[in-house]
């Protein structure tokens, strides 16, 4: 592990951006045997295994090149969709944004389309980006992110867009303001065992699908990402790295409701200590 980790540390010490792709997790024999208790544990496990495997395959050419953007992917795990099967499959994604940069949405969708070899995603749900302490989530705060998603719908990069964890009041405000209406809203069952009746009634009236999820408020915090990086690559200046966004995708066979592939894609940037 020593020299591999050393090489990875050198590359991470020079790069400005890290793009990490797990590829299709269903191809990972080792991961399938272990059932992670939470989405956060599954994610950390995936990031760690991807980093470890990538570190072990770093070429001398890459070390001489010292690229600005590191592509941390496992070639054998990447699985593009066969164009002939595209009609039979639904590609859905949930996007978690860590920073306040709306261009992350474009970047995430573009990278996912490229990874899967498709022109568009069938549905994207956005998790509300974390607000600063003491600031409540509001329509005003959501608007720039939703406008970016609407652009991608208009440019035929996404078919349908949805939200997560909005209460009835905020969902109604977004619905009335938005040009492209939310087609779904995810509700965390940890915070309420039963769907709130006002939310259910509103969703039914305006044909918004209510879905459930068990993701934590912050699926990948900066501290958690840095810790995972440290465990895989001890020689890295982990405090300089921060995640920008994380996207979890799944490819489902429409007729059978079976998951054909699922994976994570994330982008992090390095902010050198001044």
C-alpha distance (Angstrom), angle and dihedral (degrees) to the residues before:
residue distance angle dihedral
X1 . . .
X2 3.84 . .
X3 3.80 101.6 .
X4 3.79 93.4 33.0
X5 3.77 90.4 53.2
X6 3.81 89.1 44.6
X7 3.81 92.0 54.5
X8 3.81 91.2 47.0
X9 3.82 89.4 48.0
X10 3.82 90.7 53.3
X11 3.81 91.9 50.6
X12 3.82 93.1 46.3
X13 3.79 89.5 47.6
X14 3.83 90.8 59.3
X15 3.81 103.4 34.1
X16 3.80 125.1 87.5
X17 3.81 99.1 -160.5
X18 3.79 133.9 37.2
X19 3.81 119.9 -161.9
X20 3.80 111.2 -169.4
X21 3.80 124.8 -171.2
X22 3.78 123.8 179.6
X23 3.79 95.0 -165.5
X24 3.80 118.3 -149.3
X25 3.81 108.1 -15.8
X26 3.80 90.2 -159.8
X27 3.82 86.4 70.5
X28 3.79 91.2 57.5
X29 3.79 104.6 95.8
X30 3.80 93.2 -174.8
X31 3.77 95.0 51.9
X32 3.77 94.7 48.1
X33 3.81 92.7 61.7
X34 3.77 92.0 57.6
X35 3.79 119.0 67.2
X36 3.80 108.5 -153.4
X37 3.78 113.0 -144.8
X38 3.81 96.1 -138.4
X39 3.82 139.9 22.8
X40 3.84 88.4 -112.5
X41 3.80 92.2 55.3
X42 3.79 92.1 47.9
X43 3.79 90.3 50.2
X44 3.81 94.7 48.7
X45 3.78 90.2 47.7
X46 3.82 90.8 51.8
X47 3.81 94.7 47.3
X48 3.79 91.2 48.3
X49 3.80 95.6 48.7
X50 3.82 91.4 46.4
X51 3.82 92.0 49.9
X52 3.82 92.7 46.2
X53 3.78 94.1 49.6
X54 3.81 93.0 43.5
X55 3.83 90.8 49.5
X56 3.79 90.5 54.2
X57 3.82 92.4 56.1
X58 3.83 102.3 46.7
X59 3.81 110.5 138.3
X60 3.81 127.7 -142.3
X61 3.81 88.0 -120.1
X62 3.80 90.8 60.7
X63 3.81 91.2 49.2
X64 3.81 90.9 52.8
X65 3.79 91.9 45.8
X66 3.86 96.5 48.5
X67 3.84 93.8 -165.8
X68 3.79 121.9 -147.1
X69 3.83 90.3 -135.1
X70 3.79 118.1 44.9
X71 3.80 117.3 -152.8
X72 3.78 104.8 -153.7
X73 3.80 103.5 -171.2
X74 3.77 137.7 132.8
X75 3.79 108.1 -126.5
X76 3.81 93.1 -154.5
X77 3.81 93.0 54.4
X78 3.82 97.3 49.9
X79 3.79 110.6 101.9
X80 3.78 120.8 -175.4
X81 3.79 120.5 -158.6
X82 3.78 116.7 -105.9
X83 3.86 105.6 -117.9
X84 3.83 89.4 -137.9
X85 3.82 90.1 59.9
X86 3.80 96.3 43.3
X87 3.83 95.3 99.6
X88 3.80 91.3 55.7
X89 3.81 94.1 52.1
X90 3.78 134.8 75.7
X91 3.79 116.4 -151.7
X92 3.79 111.9 -159.8
X93 3.79 130.4 173.1
X94 3.79 141.8 -174.4
X95 3.76 116.7 -148.7
X96 3.80 124.8 -153.9
X97 3.80 114.9 -168.4
X98 3.78 117.6 -160.0
X99 3.80 100.1 -175.8
X100 3.79 133.1 43.8
X101 3.79 95.9 -106.9
X102 3.81 113.2 118.2
X103 3.84 91.9 -165.1
X104 3.83 85.5 73.4
X105 3.82 87.1 76.6
X106 3.82 93.1 58.8
X107 3.79 91.4 44.5
X108 3.82 93.2 49.3
X109 3.82 94.6 48.8
X110 3.80 92.8 44.9
X111 3.81 92.6 49.5
X112 3.81 92.4 47.6
X113 3.82 92.9 49.6
X114 3.80 89.3 49.5
X115 3.83 93.5 46.9
X116 3.81 92.6 50.8
X117 3.80 96.0 37.7
X118 3.81 95.0 -122.2
X119 3.82 134.0 128.0
X120 3.80 96.1 -137.9
X121 3.80 144.2 10.2
X122 3.80 118.1 -122.1
X123 3.78 95.3 -140.7
X124 3.79 138.4 2.7
X125 3.79 123.4 -169.4
X126 3.78 116.3 -165.0
X127 3.78 121.2 -148.5
X128 3.82 108.8 -143.1
X129 3.81 108.1 -98.0
X130 3.83 111.1 -114.7
X131 3.79 113.7 -90.7
X132 3.78 124.0 -143.9
X133 3.79 116.5 -91.0
X134 3.76 113.2 -75.6
X135 3.83 94.0 16.8
X136 3.79 116.0 113.2
X137 3.77 121.5 -141.5
X138 3.81 107.9 -98.8
X139 3.79 139.5 175.4
X140 3.80 89.1 -108.8
X141 3.80 90.3 56.7
X142 3.84 92.9 48.1
X143 3.82 97.1 44.5
X144 3.85 100.3 83.7
X145 3.82 91.2 49.2
X146 3.79 93.2 46.8
X147 3.83 91.2 47.0
X148 3.82 88.5 55.4
X149 3.82 90.7 51.3
X150 3.83 89.9 48.4
X151 3.83 89.2 54.0
X152 3.78 89.7 54.4
X153 3.82 91.0 49.8
X154 3.82 90.0 49.8
X155 3.82 89.8 48.9
X156 3.83 89.5 50.7
X157 3.81 94.3 -116.4
X158 3.84 92.0 119.6
X159 3.83 129.4 27.9
X160 3.83 101.6 -161.0
X161 3.81 133.5 11.8
X162 3.78 130.5 -156.3
X163 3.77 143.5 177.7
X164 3.76 138.1 -131.6
X165 3.80 133.4 -137.4
X166 3.81 97.8 -0.6
X167 3.79 116.3 148.4
X168 3.79 120.5 -137.0
X169 3.83 94.8 -92.1
X170 3.81 94.9 51.8
X171 3.80 94.4 40.5
X172 3.81 89.5 52.3
X173 3.83 91.9 49.1
X174 3.81 91.0 49.7
X175 3.81 91.8 45.8
X176 3.81 93.1 51.7
X177 3.82 93.6 45.8
X178 3.81 100.4 40.4
X179 3.80 124.2 93.4
X180 3.80 90.7 -157.6
X181 3.80 104.8 44.4
X182 3.81 121.5 -137.0
X183 3.80 108.7 -101.4
X184 3.81 94.3 -163.7
X185 3.80 143.6 15.3
X186 3.78 123.5 -157.8
X187 3.80 119.1 -141.5
X188 3.79 122.5 -158.2
X189 3.78 107.8 -130.5
X190 3.81 91.1 -159.4
X191 3.81 88.6 70.1
X192 3.82 95.0 43.5
X193 3.80 128.2 15.4
X194 3.79 92.0 -159.4
X195 3.80 126.9 44.0
X196 3.84 109.1 -105.7
X197 3.85 106.6 -104.6
X198 3.84 94.2 -133.8
X199 3.82 90.2 53.2
X200 3.80 91.7 46.9
X201 3.81 92.5 50.1
X202 3.82 93.2 47.9
X203 3.81 93.1 46.6
X204 3.80 91.5 49.4
X205 3.81 92.8 49.5
X206 3.81 93.6 51.7
X207 3.80 98.4 34.5
X208 3.80 96.2 -112.9
X209 3.77 113.6 155.5
X210 3.82 114.2 -129.4
X211 3.80 112.6 -146.9
X212 3.79 131.0 179.6
X213 3.80 129.4 -131.0
X214 3.80 140.5 171.7
X215 3.80 101.5 -149.3
X216 3.79 117.4 135.3
X217 3.82 118.1 -116.9
X218 3.80 89.3 -101.3
X219 3.79 111.8 29.7
X220 3.80 94.0 -176.8
X221 3.80 116.5 22.4
X222 3.79 121.3 -171.0
X223 3.83 90.7 -112.5
X224 3.81 92.9 50.6
X225 3.83 92.1 48.0
X226 3.82 92.0 49.1
X227 3.81 90.9 48.6
X228 3.81 91.8 51.6
X229 3.81 90.4 47.7
X230 3.81 90.5 49.9
X231 3.81 92.6 51.9
X232 3.81 92.7 51.8
X233 3.80 99.6 35.3
X234 3.84 110.0 25.0
X235 3.84 92.1 175.1
X236 3.79 92.5 62.5
X237 3.81 124.9 103.6
X238 3.79 89.5 -123.7
X239 3.82 95.9 176.7
X240 3.83 88.4 68.0
X241 3.82 92.7 60.6
X242 3.79 125.6 83.4
X243 3.84 129.8 173.2
X244 3.83 115.8 -117.9
X245 3.79 99.2 -172.4
X246 3.76 143.4 -16.5
X247 3.80 127.4 -153.5
X248 3.80 126.6 -167.0
X249 3.79 115.1 -163.5
X250 3.77 135.9 -174.7
X251 3.78 130.9 -168.6
X252 3.80 111.8 -149.6
X253 3.82 129.4 -168.4
X254 3.83 100.1 -126.3
X255 3.79 98.3 -149.8
X256 3.81 95.2 50.9
X257 3.81 103.9 25.3
X258 3.82 89.0 -129.1
X259 3.80 121.0 147.3
X260 3.81 108.2 -121.4
X261 3.79 95.5 -179.4
X262 3.79 141.3 -7.1
X263 3.76 134.2 -179.5
X264 3.78 149.7 145.0
X265 3.78 131.3 -105.7
X266 3.77 121.4 -172.4
X267 3.77 139.3 173.2
X268 3.80 125.1 -152.9
X269 3.78 131.5 178.3
X270 3.77 133.6 -150.4
X271 3.76 119.4 -127.7
X272 3.83 105.1 -168.8
X273 3.79 114.0 -135.1
X274 3.79 108.5 -104.8
